[in-house]
Amino acid sequence: MRNSILLRFAAILLLALSLSSVISSFLLGRNMLNEKITSMTETIATIDYALEYENSLQEQIRELHDSVLSPDTRLTIIDRNGAVLADSDLDSPDAMENHLERKEVRDAREKGSGYATRYSQSLEKHLLYVAVLTEGGKIIRLSVPYNNIFDYIIILLPILLVGMVVAFLVSVTIAARFSDHIASDEMKRQMELMEKDKKIRQEFFSNASHELKTPITSVRGYAELLCQDFVQDETTRKDFLSRILKEVEHMTSLIDDILMISRLETKDAEVTLSRVSLKKVLEEVLESMEPQAASCEVTISGECEDIFLQASLQQMRELLQNLISNGIKYNHPGGHVHTRVWKEPGAVYIEVSDDGVGIEPEDQERVFERFFRVDKGRSRKMGGTGLGLSIVKHIAAYYGGNVKLTSEPGKGSCFLVEIPLSGINTAV
């Protein structure tokens, strides 16, 4: 029985690790290609910003190429009809053939941007071409040496295979040590839980990476323009610096929220408990959020009994801030957010209600998921990270409680947090 379980476990693990390594190699190679295309597109935007189209393009792109671009990068300016107007590798581009049928040029003309990879017989290497249609109707194209995506896979695969072998040996050793103490059904359940946990964590890190990528790309773009002195106007420079600071603040908030969830999930993490006055915390939170409410033309109010909990002051503040902020963001001018805190035998209740936009029934079960946003545009515009309600849920669960939602589209929402008093030192 023991050997049968180990054999099946090893076979499944080997298959899973093999598939994971191959898929990871392909995805990493594809990600490298996408990152390269993004970087080249941003460089094209910078070049477009710097060019003076009414002057000699040939002279300008030769100067840009020599001062900014690497020697193996080629820069070409093409009109909408495919005629080459300027090229960094040629003195006279007039003799060049029409580029209208080149895939990257055709896509740029039809879709605004495009890319293609081709093997150059003269250079004996693969090249990556990225083309972008500018607002002035010209097409700017960059080309750089590029290894085929399968070349990246060949480079990455040995590294992943080594990791796969190590993971396989460690996993089999651990399984062999504990297999005598775990029945078949229990092992199956543990594996399912591990797989579920792995999937949740993969989705979490994937979403976190996606959320960080946008502000990082913006910061990099503005920083490159400032470093290369393409922005001479002082007002524009200050505007770019202000945007960089705003994106940095957004990334800081996102990282803080991620760390908060991580600490809440780790039950043995150190948490400072003290005698917390919920009434005082509510008053402080309402006062701190008054500017945000005023900017959205939303009225906030609250009422609370004299309730004290042996809890984390930071967690109680985070819980109230996230719920009230959520009520403000998803409201309308003239709206109202009201918070009520009271105690009943066995539990403390925190209720935050608003008369805002409400939540559709199909979204109500998902609002506590990490990075889920009912209205992505509104949330990002208000600086939201998509983790606020997930943090509320984790804080309530940390004290053995829960949070419930009732909502009607167009009429508002009500979040009710229940914190049981069993095991919590309370005083009134």
HUQUI-V189719 format. One record per backbone hydrogen bond with DSSP energy under -1.0 kcal/mol. CO is the residue of the C=O (numbers start at 1). NH is the residue of the N-H. Records with the same first field share a line. If there is no record, write none. Layout:
CO=NH  NH
//
This chain:
1=5
2=6
3=7
4=8
5=9
6=10
7=11
8=12
9=13
10=14
11=15
12=16
13=17
14=18
15=19
16=20
17=21
18=22
19=23
20=24
21=25
22=26
23=27
24=28
25=29
26=30
27=31
28=32
29=33
30=34
31=35
32=36
33=37
34=38
35=39
36=40
37=41
38=42
39=43
40=44
41=45
42=46
43=47
44=48
45=49
46=50
47=51
52=55
56=60
57=61
58=62
59=63
60=64
61=65
62=66
63=67
64=68  69
70=73
74=143
75=88
76=141
77=85  86
78=139
79=82
82=99
83=79
86=77
87=90
93=96
99=102
102=106
103=107
104=108
105=109
106=110
107=111
108=112
112=133
114=131
116=129
118=127
120=124  125
125=120
126=146
127=118
128=144
129=116
130=142
131=114
132=140
134=137
138=134
139=78
140=132
141=76
142=130
143=74
144=128
148=151  152
149=153
150=154
151=155
152=156
153=157
156=160
157=161
158=162
159=163
160=164
161=165
162=166
163=167
164=168
165=169
166=170
167=171
168=172
169=173
170=174
171=175
172=176
173=177
174=178
175=179
178=181
183=187
184=188
185=189
186=190
187=191
188=192
189=193
190=194
191=195
192=196
193=197
194=198
195=199
196=200
197=201
198=202
199=203
200=204
201=205
202=206
203=207
204=208
205=209
206=210
207=211
208=212
209=213
210=214
212=216
213=217
214=218
215=219
216=220
217=221
218=222
219=223
220=224
221=225
222=226
223=227
224=228
225=230
226=229
233=237
234=238
235=239
236=240
237=241
238=242
239=243
240=244
241=245
242=246
243=247
244=248
245=249
246=250
247=251
248=252
249=253
250=254
251=255
252=256
253=257
254=258
255=259
256=260
257=261
258=262
259=263
260=264
261=265
262=266
265=267
266=269
274=276  311
276=309
277=281
278=282
279=283
280=284
281=285
282=286
283=287
284=288
285=289
289=293
290=294
291=295
292=296
293=298
294=297
297=334
299=337
301=339
303=341
305=307
307=278
308=427
309=276  311
311=274
312=316
313=317
314=318
315=319
316=320
317=321
318=322
319=323
320=324
321=325
322=326
323=327
324=328
325=329
326=330
330=357
332=335
335=299
336=355
337=301
338=353
339=303
340=351
341=305
342=349
344=347
346=421
347=344
348=419
349=342
350=417
351=340
352=415
353=338
357=410
360=363  364
363=366
366=369
369=372
375=379
376=380
377=381
378=382
379=384
380=383
386=371
387=391
388=392
389=393
390=394
391=395
392=396
393=397
394=398
395=399
396=401
397=400
402=418
404=416
406=414
408=411  412
412=408
413=354
414=406
415=352
416=404
417=350
418=402
419=348
421=424
425=310
427=308
//
